Amino acid sequence: MKTINKFIFLYLLLLTSHSALCQDTIYKIDGESIEAKIDIIDQETIKYKVYKNLNGPFYIIKKSDVASIKFENGTVENYKQSTISKKLNKSELQELIVKSVNEHGFEEDTFNRKYSASFEGDYLRLIVLKQNGKPTNEGLLYDFSNVYKFQKISNRSDKLAFINIFVSISENKKNTKWDKHKLIMRVDSPQNANNIELFKRLQFKLNK
């Protein structure tokens, strides 16, 4: 009897595990993720059902609102940020960057110290926060109109990626001297790292 119960338990466990894998995940550029069953992807839209309600209605999302899709077989389709963000004006792009960094950006060495982002005019200020949410210092200003190099995103696992950018920094806007600095930002997934890399689009807008 115990053997039968054991087999039933293992069968249910395998069934649950398989069910958890048989779903697609849509990662939006605003950081939201949607567990879905995708029906059709065309040139401009994605048609899907919410995975927890497969008998429910179909929904349609614009591809311009999507950063990437992770399909049930494990493959990932990324959408170029230059295409995703080309319709955003500068203030909308800055707002999206702030939201993405505040939700998913961390100091390079640990997930215990988040970044707090804000814009002062065209300059991005990044402040490192302690675990209690208090700032460790007044932070630094980053001038993304003067980027020396964007390195390729370093994807370490499903829950860890690094953004590496050589960019000009200063303690405040009044400084006449801006130093060259390598910004290394720890991010909680490759998909969210793609979102934050909207810095490239910001550089383009600032240099227009």
Helices and strands as residue ranges (DSSP letters): H 2-21, E 24-28, E 33-41, E 45-50, G 51-53, E 59-62, G 63-65, E 66-70, E 76-78, H 81-84, H 90-104, E 105-107, E 115-120, E 123-128, E 140-150, E 154-157, E 160-170, E 179-187, H 190-196, H 199-206
